[in-house]
Amino acid sequence: LREIEALQRERQPYADEDRAIAGVVLTIGHDGALRVEKGLVRPEDIPAAVVPSENSADAGDAPSPVRPNVTPPTSSTPVPTSDPAATLRKANGISASLADDLRATRQHILRAHLAADFEVAFDAMLYALCEQALGRSYNNEALDISIRPFQAQNREVLHSDTVAQKMLEALEQGLATDWITLEKPENFRAMSALPIAAKQALFAWATGLAVKPQLSSDNRPSPIIEEIGARLDVDVAACWRPTAQNYWGRVNKGHAVATARKLIGDDYAEDRNRERKGDIAAAMERAFAETAGETEGFDAATVVRTTRWLPDGMVFAGAAEAVADMAGEAPETEEGDVSAEDSLSDAESDEPSSLPAFLSEDAA
């Protein structure tokens, strides 16, 4: 009888000690059936491997019972590498969620400009097609040519009543889309019969939807996206200004004070440093708004700096050079000279508009 019991114990897949640490995972499959994953152990309960010592072997001790081999959990996710850009942003008090919102805002602005320019859209899409069809792609393409539109998580807040959104709404209203509701292949024939200008508008619109979000300060950003923005001469500062809600209220006090000191002056920065964060955010919103020359009493050079300033990574190359030229050529004025508003207007009038003609007045 004892021999039979011993044989039964040997045939058991798990010993009592193993059962004490073992668990299962219950799931419901796509077919609605209950699925049971057995023989699982929490990482903290995995027993340490027993290494037999020479003394126990020499002493002729009875062999210890065989324990199941527990494999520690592994992940297919690659080990995260150091991201210098993220580290720098964190030091400036810019959270990952704020960086995501800045990427989404920049992508929205770029998309609006790209949807209005067929030539750049055609080159961008042709490049993306050839890169996948003729070259080697390593998942760092500028465009997702499967056209999966990027959707920011809080797009209702980020894009509401913005210049880019007004641009896109105006462009969308002009698209020839009646053919889409027809049956196949009648819809294809109807689309093929559209005037070339209507086809170009549709092509540019679809290409704009494929643009991926990024900041130029990201770790390994796509140079193609930066080149597209430079060719379009996208003026991000004309389309977005940092407010208490979208920026200043979400960064740390040190970053706001340091930015104020660099662009406005020590006295202004010290005043902000003595305020609470909410008051600092409101003051910085006024100082960096398009109306700063009227509301804050800054001189012309300061107005140019604050009304054109953008967080690191938001500017496209072409617009960055224009901002540098404007800041370098801004005249020093004294009381009684040309107003800051007039000086800023003159400085901006020398720059080509980055907005379509039908929105140039609204953007101003």
Secondary structure, DSSP 8 states (H G I E B T S, - for coil): -HHHHHHHHHH-SS-HHHHHHEEEEEEE-TTS-EEEEEEEE-GGG--------HHHHHTT---------------SS------HHHHHHHHTT--HHHHHHHHHHHHHHHHHHHTT-HHHHHHHHHHHHHHHHTS---S--SB-TT------TTHHHHSTT-HHHHHHHHHHHT---GGGGS-TTHHHHHHHTS-HHHHHHHHHHHHHHTB----TTSSS--HHHHHHHHHHT--HHHH----TTTTGGGS-HHHHHHHHHHHT-HHHHHHHHTS-HHHHHHHHHHHTSTTHHHHT---HHHHHHHHH---TT---HHHHHHHHHHHHH-----TTSS-HHHHHHHHHHTS---S-GGGHHHH-
